[in-house]
Amino acid sequence: MPASAESKDLPSPVTRRSKRRRVLFPLIAIVLALVPFVLLEIVLRTVDVGDPTGYVDPFVGFGRAHPLFSLARDQQTYETTRSHQLYFGTQEFSAKKPANMVRVFCLGGSTVRGRPYTTKTSFSRWLQIELKLRDPSREYEVINCGGLSYASYRLARITEEVMAYQPDLIVMATGHNEFLEDRTYQDVKSRSSRGGGIMDWLYSLRIVTLARQLGSGADVEEARESEKTVMEHEVKARLDDQSGYASYHRDDEWQKQVVKHFGHSLRAIIKMCDEHKVPLVLVGLGSNLRDCPPFKSELATTLKDSQRTAFQLAYEAGEREEGNPQQALKFYRKAEAIDAGHALLNYRMARCFDRLDQAEQAADYYIRAKDTDVCPLRMVEDTYQQLLKVCRQTKTSLVDVRVSLEKLTPEGIPGYDQYMDHVHPTIRTHQFIAQRVADQLEQQEFIAGNASLSDEDRRHAYRDHFDELKDTYLVNGRRRVGWLEKWARRSLLARETTPFDARGYLELGQRKLLFDESGYAWGEFDRAIALDTQNVEVLLGYAQKFFHGGQYYLSRNLLDELLKHEMARDYAVNIELALLIVALELGKDEEVVEIYTKRTDELQELVKTRPLWLESMPDVLQRAQQLAAKSK
């Protein structure tokens, strides 16, 4: 081919320059358009405005742009990142760990957070007190990493983070929130995993943070305030939201997958601890079986219309026989034959067996009710068994609190005696959990034992801690439980938990007392005493439990009211002995002298019978006698 022909096929220099311009000019335009934003980002970072960690985390822990802890301005202390304070509260610890300090991180969900109260009475706080009592030779620092609604998936990320903070031990209590986290945060979780690092990077920009603040109120304090003042219409909206209560339906396959992922997350956490040579203690949590009906019940979608009708007829017939549990069971059995997976049916059958004193069958059906709950906010048996399996296979230390609490509970069926709501323990139960964890650590020789530690030492330490809390501390717990009850439409199930015996009235009364609702509590106590005056002894036991837990004034108030009760007159000397002990502990010398002088002979006779309260202070009369002698 002629050279002239070849040259015609080649692009001319003018054409080549034109093509480069078509590519280059748009790029320059894009760069120029971005320059103001880059400069603005630099300025914002320079003047420290729009820090994303100061605002609510849009990925609620699923992303990596917001660490749980960050350095404070003094660069000497780590504190809970502002964006996480809504879910975790506020914790802080030294960036440089002191030489004699043992640093423990407690990870988990709202139980670790201390709900329905705060971290100030969670088992992590009592664990710190317990460790110091048992091993005064070292300083102990227990940092609470309990996040509201946090389950194992997000806890694995927190475990990864805290490895950078020189942990000596990790204690983890998880299992209740697996289904809640998977369903409630399904969209956020998938967006975070799909976007990966790109989304983390975008939300780390100060410009994006400011835009979020202006557009949707991302400030932590605003969010905290809105949490305090949730209005009725907002609650309803959340109930019907796609990720809320209304989104839960029977789905066996989904439950199997969630349980499987729970096992995967646990193994990942254990592997991290092994790699960093940080001891890990897992805590097996229990739940309220007796006094917590399932949150949501549904019939199987596979039932025909005729079967649904037959179920409903039998179910309602059993409901009409509420006063006759034996007869009610006959109808409920017919309904069970049609659909054994109806959660509320299982709960009603459990209550019938309970009333008939058939404890083994009652326990079985209470567990069935929990496991068939369409909205499973309590750890189901498969999740619990997964926890046991993983601990067994990996030889990971486990403190099985569930088993320990069942041994302390009548018929092994926990209710309001151990829990404030569906899963959150009473303050006294939190103290018990802390002691069991410390027992395990002592057994493993992680801490030294203290043979001289007495119950009185522990009592005084507890009391000193309670003295630091505000007077409104207990009543604020009731407000937090109220939100959950609205979310889960608990008012519709109020009749399901109406007490049917003295035990029920007593434990419901104790719950109300622990929410600082004394008037309502005594309404329940009165009913129990009316059924049998020997229930005064149970109330004496409650007062002693509060006393040993450091809640001296709660104990004394209960005793004062009991002493006034007309039907408690036969127990007057027992009550006065208890009041004498409490007065001695509170340093109320005049009260001690008054009670002792008035009841000297009766008290001396009573002590010979070894009454319950005497174990709290065996030398009570000697102490009282000495004070009485000094006062003369």
C-alpha positions as CSV (number, residue, x, y, z in Angstrom):
1,M,0.0,0.0,0.0
2,P,1.4,3.5,-0.8
3,A,2.7,5.5,2.1
4,S,0.2,8.2,1.4
5,A,-2.6,5.7,1.9
6,E,-1.2,4.6,5.3
7,S,-0.9,8.2,6.5
8,K,-4.6,8.7,5.8
9,D,-5.5,6.0,8.3
10,L,-3.5,7.6,11.1
11,P,-5.2,10.2,13.3
12,S,-3.8,13.7,12.8
13,P,-2.1,15.6,15.7
14,V,-5.2,17.8,15.8
15,T,-7.5,14.9,16.3
16,R,-5.3,13.4,19.0
17,R,-5.3,16.7,20.9
18,S,-9.1,16.9,20.6
19,K,-9.5,13.5,22.1
20,R,-7.2,14.3,25.1
21,R,-9.2,17.5,25.6
22,R,-12.5,15.6,25.7
23,V,-11.0,13.5,28.5
24,L,-9.0,16.1,30.3
25,F,-11.4,19.0,30.5
26,P,-14.1,17.0,32.4
27,L,-11.5,15.7,34.8
28,I,-10.3,19.2,35.5
29,A,-13.9,20.4,35.9
30,I,-14.5,17.6,38.5
31,V,-11.3,18.4,40.3
32,L,-12.1,22.1,40.4
33,A,-15.6,21.3,41.6
34,L,-14.1,19.2,44.4
35,V,-11.5,21.7,45.5
36,P,-13.9,23.8,47.7
37,F,-15.1,20.7,49.4
38,V,-11.5,19.5,50.0
39,L,-10.5,22.9,51.3
40,L,-13.6,23.0,53.5
41,E,-12.8,19.5,54.9
42,I,-9.3,20.6,55.7
43,V,-10.6,23.7,57.5
44,L,-13.1,21.7,59.4
45,R,-10.5,19.3,60.6
46,T,-8.1,22.1,61.5
47,V,-10.7,23.9,63.7
48,D,-12.0,20.5,64.9
49,V,-15.6,21.0,63.8
50,G,-17.9,18.2,62.6
51,D,-16.0,15.3,64.2
52,P,-18.2,12.3,63.3
53,T,-17.5,10.6,66.6
54,G,-19.5,13.4,68.3
55,Y,-22.7,12.4,66.6
56,V,-25.0,9.4,66.5
57,D,-23.3,6.5,64.6
58,P,-25.4,6.0,61.4
59,F,-24.3,2.3,61.3
60,V,-25.0,1.8,65.1
61,G,-21.8,-0.2,65.5
62,F,-21.8,-2.1,62.2
63,G,-19.3,0.2,60.6
64,R,-15.7,0.9,61.5
65,A,-15.7,4.7,61.3
66,H,-16.8,5.1,64.9
67,P,-14.7,3.4,67.6
68,L,-16.3,2.7,70.9
69,F,-13.5,4.6,72.7
70,S,-11.4,7.6,71.7
71,L,-8.8,9.7,73.3
72,A,-10.0,12.7,75.4
73,R,-8.6,16.2,74.7
74,D,-6.0,15.7,77.4
75,Q,-4.7,12.7,75.4
76,Q,-4.3,10.9,78.7
77,T,-7.7,9.2,79.0
78,Y,-9.8,7.1,76.8
79,E,-13.5,7.8,77.0
80,T,-16.7,6.5,75.3
81,T,-16.9,8.1,71.9
82,R,-19.7,10.6,71.9
83,S,-21.4,8.9,69.0
84,H,-21.8,5.7,71.1
85,Q,-22.9,7.3,74.4
86,L,-26.6,6.8,73.6
87,Y,-26.1,3.1,73.5
88,F,-23.3,2.5,76.0
89,G,-23.4,5.3,78.5
90,T,-20.1,6.9,79.5
91,Q,-17.0,5.1,80.6
92,E,-13.4,6.2,80.8
93,F,-9.9,4.7,81.6
94,S,-6.3,5.8,81.5
95,A,-4.5,5.6,78.1
96,K,-1.5,4.3,79.9
97,K,-2.4,1.4,82.3
98,P,-0.8,1.7,85.7
99,A,1.7,-1.0,86.6
100,N,-0.4,-2.5,89.4
101,M,-3.7,-2.3,87.5
102,V,-5.8,-5.3,86.3
103,R,-8.0,-4.1,83.5
104,V,-11.2,-6.0,82.8
105,F,-13.6,-5.3,79.9
106,C,-17.2,-6.5,80.3
107,L,-18.9,-6.9,76.9
108,G,-22.6,-7.6,76.2
109,G,-26.0,-6.2,75.6
110,S,-28.4,-4.3,77.8
111,T,-28.0,-6.8,80.7
112,V,-24.3,-5.8,80.9
113,R,-25.4,-2.2,80.5
114,G,-27.4,-2.7,83.7
115,R,-30.9,-2.2,82.3
116,P,-33.5,-1.2,83.4
117,Y,-31.1,0.8,85.6
118,T,-27.6,2.0,84.5
119,T,-24.1,0.7,84.6
120,K,-23.8,1.9,88.2
121,T,-25.6,-1.2,89.4
122,S,-24.7,-3.7,86.6
123,F,-22.7,-6.8,87.5
124,S,-19.6,-5.1,86.0
125,R,-19.6,-2.5,88.8
126,W,-20.3,-5.1,91.5
127,L,-17.5,-7.2,90.0
128,Q,-15.0,-4.4,90.4
129,I,-16.1,-4.0,94.1
130,E,-15.9,-7.8,94.5
131,L,-12.4,-8.1,93.0
132,K,-11.0,-5.3,95.2
133,L,-12.5,-7.0,98.3
134,R,-11.0,-10.4,97.4
135,D,-7.6,-9.2,96.3
136,P,-6.7,-5.9,97.9
137,S,-3.0,-6.3,96.8
138,R,-3.9,-5.0,93.3
139,E,-6.0,-2.3,91.7
140,Y,-8.9,-3.5,89.6
141,E,-10.6,-1.5,86.8
142,V,-13.7,-3.0,85.2
143,I,-14.9,-1.2,82.1
144,N,-18.5,-1.6,81.0
145,C,-19.0,-2.2,77.3
146,G,-22.6,-3.2,77.4
147,G,-24.5,-1.8,74.4
148,L,-28.3,-1.6,74.1
149,S,-29.5,-4.3,71.7
150,Y,-26.0,-5.4,70.9
151,A,-25.5,-9.0,70.0
152,S,-22.5,-11.2,69.2
153,Y,-21.9,-9.8,65.7
154,R,-21.2,-6.3,66.9
155,L,-19.5,-7.5,70.1
156,A,-16.9,-9.3,67.9
157,R,-15.9,-5.9,66.5
158,I,-15.8,-4.4,70.0
159,T,-13.6,-7.3,71.1
160,E,-11.2,-6.5,68.3
161,E,-11.1,-2.8,69.3
162,V,-10.5,-3.4,73.1
163,M,-7.5,-5.5,72.3
164,A,-5.6,-2.3,71.8
165,Y,-6.4,-1.1,75.3
166,Q,-4.2,-3.6,77.3
167,P,-6.9,-5.9,78.6
168,D,-6.0,-8.4,81.2
169,L,-9.4,-10.1,81.0
170,I,-12.6,-10.0,79.0
171,V,-16.0,-11.0,80.5
172,M,-18.8,-11.4,78.0
173,A,-22.5,-12.0,78.5
174,T,-24.5,-12.4,75.3
175,G,-27.3,-14.4,73.7
176,H,-30.5,-12.5,74.2
177,N,-30.2,-10.0,71.4
178,E,-29.3,-12.2,68.4
179,F,-32.8,-12.1,66.8
180,L,-33.4,-8.5,67.8
181,E,-30.2,-7.3,66.2
182,D,-30.6,-9.4,63.0
183,R,-34.2,-8.2,62.4
184,T,-34.1,-4.6,63.7
185,Y,-30.8,-3.7,62.0
186,Q,-31.0,-5.9,59.0
187,D,-30.9,-3.0,56.5
188,V,-28.1,-1.2,58.2
189,K,-26.1,-4.4,58.6
190,S,-26.4,-5.2,54.9
191,R,-25.7,-1.6,53.8
192,S,-22.5,-1.6,55.9
193,S,-21.3,-5.0,54.6
194,R,-22.1,-4.0,50.9
195,G,-20.5,-0.6,51.1
196,G,-17.5,-1.8,53.2
197,G,-14.7,0.7,53.5
198,I,-16.3,3.2,51.1
199,M,-19.3,3.9,53.4
200,D,-17.0,4.1,56.4
201,W,-14.8,6.6,54.6
202,L,-17.8,8.8,53.5
203,Y,-19.2,8.9,57.0
204,S,-15.8,9.8,58.4
205,L,-15.9,13.1,56.5
206,R,-16.6,16.3,58.5
207,I,-18.7,17.7,55.6
208,V,-21.0,14.7,55.6
209,T,-21.3,14.8,59.4
210,L,-22.4,18.5,59.3
211,A,-24.9,17.7,56.5
212,R,-26.3,14.9,58.7
213,Q,-26.6,17.3,61.7
214,L,-28.4,19.9,59.6
215,G,-30.6,17.4,57.9
216,S,-31.6,15.0,60.6
217,G,-30.4,16.1,64.0
218,A,-27.6,13.6,64.5
219,D,-26.5,15.1,67.8
220,V,-26.1,12.7,70.6
221,E,-27.6,14.9,73.3
222,E,-30.7,15.6,71.1
223,A,-31.0,11.8,70.6
224,R,-30.7,11.2,74.3
225,E,-33.4,13.8,75.0
226,S,-35.7,12.3,72.4
227,E,-35.2,8.9,74.0
228,K,-36.3,10.3,77.4
229,T,-39.5,11.8,75.9
230,V,-40.8,9.3,73.5
231,M,-44.5,10.2,72.8
232,E,-47.4,7.8,72.2
233,H,-47.6,8.4,68.5
234,E,-43.9,7.8,68.1
235,V,-44.2,4.5,70.0
236,K,-47.0,3.5,67.7
237,A,-44.9,4.3,64.6
238,R,-42.1,2.2,65.9
239,L,-44.4,-0.7,66.5
240,D,-45.6,-0.7,62.9
241,D,-42.2,0.1,61.4
242,Q,-40.8,-2.6,59.0
243,S,-37.9,-3.3,61.4
244,G,-40.0,-3.1,64.6
245,Y,-42.4,-5.4,66.5
246,A,-44.7,-5.8,63.5
247,S,-41.9,-7.3,61.4
248,Y,-41.6,-10.5,63.4
249,H,-43.3,-13.6,62.0
250,R,-42.9,-17.3,62.5
251,D,-39.8,-18.3,60.5
252,D,-38.0,-21.5,61.6
253,E,-35.3,-21.3,58.9
254,W,-34.4,-17.7,59.9
255,Q,-34.1,-18.8,63.5
256,K,-31.7,-21.6,62.6
257,Q,-29.5,-19.2,60.6
258,V,-29.4,-16.7,63.4
259,V,-28.3,-19.4,65.9
260,K,-25.7,-20.6,63.5
261,H,-24.3,-17.1,63.1
262,F,-24.2,-16.8,66.9
263,G,-21.9,-19.8,67.0
264,H,-19.6,-18.3,64.3
265,S,-19.4,-14.9,66.2
266,L,-18.5,-16.6,69.4
267,R,-15.8,-18.7,67.8
268,A,-14.4,-15.5,66.2
269,I,-14.3,-13.8,69.6
270,I,-12.6,-16.8,71.3
271,K,-10.0,-16.9,68.5
272,M,-9.2,-13.2,68.9
273,C,-8.7,-13.7,72.7
274,D,-6.5,-16.7,72.1
275,E,-4.4,-14.9,69.6
276,H,-3.8,-11.9,71.9
277,K,-3.4,-14.2,75.0
278,V,-6.3,-12.5,76.8
279,P,-8.4,-14.7,79.1
280,L,-12.1,-14.8,78.3
281,V,-14.9,-15.7,80.6
282,L,-18.4,-16.2,79.0
283,V,-21.5,-15.8,81.1
284,G,-24.6,-18.0,80.4
285,L,-27.6,-15.8,81.0
286,G,-31.1,-16.9,82.1
287,S,-34.4,-15.2,81.6
288,N,-37.8,-14.6,83.2
289,L,-40.0,-17.7,82.5
290,R,-42.8,-17.6,85.0
291,D,-43.8,-13.9,84.9
292,C,-43.2,-13.1,81.2
293,P,-45.7,-14.2,78.6
294,P,-44.3,-14.4,75.0
295,F,-44.1,-11.1,73.2
296,K,-45.9,-12.2,70.1
297,S,-47.8,-15.3,69.0
298,E,-49.0,-16.5,65.6
299,L,-50.7,-19.5,64.1
300,A,-48.8,-21.5,61.5
301,T,-49.4,-20.2,58.0
302,T,-49.9,-23.8,56.7
303,L,-53.2,-24.3,58.7
304,K,-56.4,-24.5,56.8
305,D,-59.3,-22.2,57.7
306,S,-61.2,-25.1,59.3
307,Q,-58.1,-25.8,61.5
308,R,-57.8,-22.2,62.5
309,T,-61.4,-22.1,63.5
310,A,-61.1,-25.3,65.5
311,F,-58.0,-23.9,67.2
312,Q,-59.7,-20.7,68.1
313,L,-62.7,-22.4,69.6
314,A,-60.6,-24.7,71.8
315,Y,-58.4,-21.8,72.8
316,E,-61.3,-19.6,73.8
317,A,-63.0,-22.4,75.7
318,G,-59.8,-22.9,77.7
319,E,-59.7,-19.2,78.4
320,R,-63.2,-19.3,79.8
321,E,-62.1,-22.0,82.3
322,E,-59.5,-19.7,83.8
323,G,-60.6,-20.6,87.3
324,N,-60.4,-24.3,86.7
325,P,-56.9,-25.2,85.4
326,Q,-57.6,-28.9,85.0
327,Q,-60.6,-28.2,82.8
328,A,-58.7,-25.5,80.9
329,L,-56.0,-27.9,80.1
330,K,-58.4,-30.3,78.4
331,F,-59.4,-27.6,75.9
332,Y,-55.8,-26.3,75.5
333,R,-54.7,-29.9,74.6
334,K,-57.2,-29.9,71.7
335,A,-55.7,-26.6,70.5
336,E,-52.2,-27.9,71.0
337,A,-53.0,-30.9,68.7
338,I,-53.7,-28.4,65.9
339,D,-50.7,-26.1,66.5
340,A,-48.2,-26.7,69.2
341,G,-46.1,-23.7,68.1
342,H,-48.5,-21.1,69.4
343,A,-46.5,-19.3,72.0
344,L,-49.3,-17.9,74.2
345,L,-51.0,-21.3,74.2
346,N,-47.8,-22.8,75.6
347,Y,-47.6,-20.1,78.3
348,R,-51.2,-20.6,79.3
349,M,-50.6,-24.3,79.6
350,A,-47.5,-23.7,81.7
351,R,-49.6,-21.5,84.1
352,C,-52.2,-24.3,84.4
353,F,-49.5,-26.8,85.3
354,D,-48.0,-24.3,87.7
355,R,-51.4,-23.8,89.5
356,L,-51.7,-27.6,89.7
357,D,-48.3,-27.8,91.4
358,Q,-46.9,-29.9,88.5
359,A,-43.6,-28.1,88.5
360,E,-41.7,-30.3,85.9
361,Q,-44.4,-29.9,83.3
362,A,-44.8,-26.2,84.1
363,A,-41.1,-25.6,83.6
364,D,-41.2,-27.5,80.3
365,Y,-44.1,-25.4,78.9
366,Y,-42.7,-22.1,80.1
367,I,-39.6,-22.9,78.1
368,R,-41.7,-23.9,75.1
369,A,-43.5,-20.5,75.4
370,K,-40.1,-18.8,75.3
371,D,-38.9,-20.8,72.4
372,T,-42.0,-20.4,70.3
373,D,-42.2,-16.6,70.9
374,V,-42.4,-15.0,67.4
375,C,-40.5,-12.0,68.8
376,P,-37.7,-13.8,70.7
377,L,-36.2,-11.2,73.0
378,R,-35.1,-14.0,75.4
379,M,-32.3,-16.4,74.6
380,V,-33.9,-19.5,73.0
381,E,-32.8,-23.0,73.9
382,D,-30.9,-23.5,70.7
383,T,-28.9,-20.4,71.3
384,Y,-28.1,-21.5,74.9
385,Q,-27.1,-25.0,73.7
386,Q,-24.9,-23.3,71.0
387,L,-23.2,-21.4,73.8
388,L,-22.6,-24.6,75.8
389,K,-21.3,-26.4,72.7
390,V,-18.8,-23.7,71.7
391,C,-17.5,-23.4,75.3
392,R,-17.1,-27.2,75.5
393,Q,-15.4,-27.5,72.2
394,T,-13.0,-24.6,72.7
395,K,-12.5,-25.2,76.4
396,T,-13.6,-21.6,77.1
397,S,-14.4,-20.7,80.7
398,L,-18.2,-20.4,81.3
399,V,-20.1,-19.1,84.3
400,D,-23.5,-20.6,83.9
401,V,-25.6,-18.1,85.7
402,R,-28.8,-19.6,84.3
403,V,-28.3,-22.8,86.2
404,S,-27.2,-21.0,89.4
405,L,-30.3,-18.9,89.4
406,E,-32.6,-21.8,88.7
407,K,-31.3,-23.5,91.8
408,L,-32.2,-20.4,93.9
409,T,-35.7,-20.2,92.5
410,P,-38.8,-22.2,93.6
411,E,-39.3,-25.2,91.3
412,G,-36.4,-23.9,89.2
413,I,-38.7,-21.5,87.3
414,P,-37.3,-17.9,87.6
415,G,-39.7,-15.0,87.5
416,Y,-39.8,-11.6,89.2
417,D,-37.8,-13.0,92.1
418,Q,-34.7,-12.7,89.9
419,Y,-35.7,-10.4,87.0
420,M,-37.1,-6.9,86.6
421,D,-38.6,-7.7,83.2
422,H,-38.1,-10.4,80.5
423,V,-34.3,-10.7,80.9
424,H,-32.8,-7.9,83.0
425,P,-31.8,-9.1,86.5
426,T,-32.6,-7.4,89.8
427,I,-29.8,-5.4,91.4
428,R,-29.4,-8.2,93.9
429,T,-29.1,-10.7,91.1
430,H,-26.4,-8.5,89.4
431,Q,-24.5,-8.8,92.7
432,F,-24.9,-12.5,92.7
433,I,-23.6,-12.7,89.1
434,A,-20.5,-10.7,90.0
435,Q,-19.8,-13.1,92.9
436,R,-20.1,-16.1,90.7
437,V,-17.7,-14.6,88.1
438,A,-15.3,-13.8,90.9
439,D,-15.6,-17.4,92.2
440,Q,-14.6,-18.6,88.8
441,L,-11.6,-16.2,88.6
442,E,-10.5,-17.3,92.0
443,Q,-10.8,-21.0,91.0
444,Q,-8.7,-20.3,87.9
445,E,-6.2,-18.5,90.2
446,F,-6.6,-15.3,88.2
447,I,-7.2,-13.5,91.5
448,A,-6.0,-14.3,95.0
449,G,-8.5,-15.3,97.6
450,N,-9.3,-13.4,100.8
451,A,-10.0,-15.8,103.6
452,S,-10.8,-12.9,106.0
453,L,-13.5,-11.4,103.7
454,S,-16.8,-11.4,105.6
455,D,-20.4,-10.8,104.5
456,E,-20.2,-7.6,106.6
457,D,-17.3,-6.3,104.6
458,R,-19.2,-6.9,101.4
459,R,-22.3,-5.3,102.8
460,H,-20.5,-2.1,103.8
461,A,-18.9,-1.9,100.4
462,Y,-22.3,-2.2,98.7
463,R,-23.8,0.4,101.0
464,D,-21.0,2.9,100.3
465,H,-21.8,2.4,96.6
466,F,-25.5,2.9,97.0
467,D,-24.9,6.1,99.0
468,E,-23.4,7.6,95.7
469,L,-26.6,7.1,93.7
470,K,-29.4,9.7,93.4
471,D,-32.7,9.3,95.1
472,T,-34.5,9.0,91.7
473,Y,-32.3,6.0,90.6
474,L,-34.9,3.3,91.1
475,V,-37.8,5.1,89.7
476,N,-35.9,5.9,86.5
477,G,-35.6,2.2,85.9
478,R,-39.4,2.0,85.7
479,R,-39.5,4.6,83.0
480,R,-37.1,2.5,80.8
481,V,-39.1,-0.6,81.3
482,G,-42.2,1.3,80.3
483,W,-40.8,2.0,76.8
484,L,-40.2,-1.7,76.1
485,E,-43.7,-2.6,77.3
486,K,-45.2,0.0,74.9
487,W,-43.0,-1.3,72.1
488,A,-44.2,-4.8,72.6
489,R,-47.8,-4.0,73.4
490,R,-47.6,-5.6,76.8
491,S,-50.8,-4.0,78.0
492,L,-52.7,-6.5,75.8
493,L,-51.2,-9.3,77.8
494,A,-51.7,-7.8,81.3
495,R,-54.2,-10.5,82.3
496,E,-51.8,-13.3,81.5
497,T,-49.5,-12.3,84.4
498,T,-52.2,-11.7,87.0
499,P,-50.9,-13.5,90.1
500,F,-52.8,-16.7,91.0
501,D,-51.1,-17.4,94.4
502,A,-49.3,-15.6,97.2
503,R,-45.9,-16.1,95.5
504,G,-47.1,-14.2,92.5
505,Y,-48.3,-11.3,94.7
506,L,-45.2,-11.2,96.7
507,E,-42.8,-11.2,93.8
508,L,-44.9,-8.6,91.9
509,G,-44.8,-6.4,95.0
510,Q,-41.0,-6.8,95.3
511,R,-40.7,-5.7,91.6
512,K,-42.7,-2.6,92.3
513,L,-40.7,-1.8,95.4
514,L,-37.5,-2.0,93.4
515,F,-39.0,0.6,91.1
516,D,-39.7,2.8,94.1
517,E,-43.4,2.3,93.8
518,S,-44.0,1.6,97.5
519,G,-47.7,2.2,97.5
520,Y,-48.4,-0.2,94.7
521,A,-46.0,-2.7,96.2
522,W,-48.0,-2.8,99.4
523,G,-51.2,-3.4,97.5
524,E,-49.6,-6.7,96.4
525,F,-48.1,-7.5,99.8
526,D,-51.5,-7.0,101.5
527,R,-53.1,-9.6,99.2
528,A,-50.3,-12.1,100.0
529,I,-50.6,-11.6,103.7
530,A,-54.4,-11.8,103.5
531,L,-54.0,-15.3,101.9
532,D,-51.6,-16.4,104.7
533,T,-50.1,-14.4,107.5
534,Q,-47.0,-16.6,107.3
535,N,-46.1,-14.5,104.2
536,V,-44.9,-11.9,106.7
537,E,-41.8,-14.2,107.0
538,V,-41.3,-13.9,103.3
539,L,-41.3,-10.1,103.6
540,L,-38.8,-10.3,106.5
541,G,-36.7,-12.3,104.0
542,Y,-37.0,-9.6,101.4
543,A,-35.9,-7.0,103.9
544,Q,-32.9,-9.1,104.8
545,K,-32.0,-9.6,101.1
546,F,-32.0,-5.8,100.6
547,F,-30.0,-5.4,103.8
548,H,-27.3,-7.8,102.6
549,G,-27.3,-6.1,99.2
550,G,-26.4,-2.8,100.8
551,Q,-29.9,-1.2,100.4
552,Y,-30.3,-0.4,104.1
553,Y,-32.9,2.3,103.7
554,L,-35.1,0.2,101.4
555,S,-34.8,-2.6,104.0
556,R,-35.7,-0.3,106.9
557,N,-38.7,1.2,105.0
558,L,-40.1,-2.2,104.3
559,L,-39.7,-3.2,108.0
560,D,-41.3,0.0,109.2
561,E,-44.4,-0.6,107.1
562,L,-44.5,-4.2,108.1
563,L,-44.4,-3.3,111.8
564,K,-47.6,-1.2,111.3
565,H,-49.5,-4.0,109.6
566,E,-52.4,-5.3,111.6
567,M,-51.9,-8.8,110.4
568,A,-48.2,-8.9,111.3
569,R,-48.6,-8.4,115.1
570,D,-47.6,-11.9,115.9
571,Y,-44.2,-11.1,114.2
572,A,-43.7,-7.8,116.0
573,V,-40.6,-9.0,118.0
574,N,-39.0,-10.5,114.8
575,I,-39.6,-7.3,113.0
576,E,-38.1,-5.2,115.8
577,L,-35.0,-7.5,115.9
578,A,-34.5,-6.8,112.2
579,L,-35.0,-3.0,112.8
580,L,-32.5,-3.2,115.6
581,I,-29.9,-4.7,113.3
582,V,-30.5,-2.2,110.6
583,A,-30.3,0.7,113.1
584,L,-27.0,-0.6,114.4
585,E,-25.6,-0.7,110.8
586,L,-26.9,2.8,110.1
587,G,-25.4,4.2,113.4
588,K,-28.8,5.2,114.7
589,D,-27.9,4.8,118.4
590,E,-31.1,6.3,119.8
591,E,-33.2,3.9,117.8
592,V,-31.1,1.0,119.0
593,V,-31.4,2.0,122.6
594,E,-35.2,2.6,122.3
595,I,-35.9,-0.8,120.6
596,Y,-33.6,-2.7,123.0
597,T,-34.9,-1.1,126.2
598,K,-38.5,-1.7,125.1
599,R,-38.1,-5.3,124.0
600,T,-35.1,-6.6,126.1
601,D,-36.7,-9.8,127.5
602,E,-38.6,-10.7,124.3
603,L,-35.6,-10.2,122.2
604,Q,-33.5,-12.4,124.4
605,E,-36.1,-15.2,124.2
606,L,-36.4,-14.8,120.4
607,V,-32.6,-15.1,119.9
608,K,-32.7,-18.5,121.5
609,T,-34.8,-19.8,118.6
610,R,-32.2,-18.7,116.1
611,P,-34.5,-16.5,113.9
612,L,-33.6,-15.8,110.3
613,W,-32.3,-12.3,110.8
614,L,-29.8,-13.3,113.6
615,E,-27.4,-14.7,111.0
616,S,-27.0,-11.1,109.7
617,M,-25.5,-10.0,113.1
618,P,-25.1,-12.8,115.6
619,D,-23.9,-10.4,118.3
620,V,-26.7,-7.9,117.9
621,L,-27.9,-8.0,121.5
622,Q,-24.4,-7.6,122.9
623,R,-23.9,-4.5,120.7
624,A,-27.3,-3.1,121.7
625,Q,-26.7,-3.8,125.4
626,Q,-23.4,-1.9,125.2
627,L,-25.0,1.1,123.6
628,A,-27.9,1.0,126.2
629,A,-25.3,1.0,129.0
630,K,-23.5,4.0,127.6
631,S,-26.7,6.0,127.3
632,K,-27.5,5.7,131.0
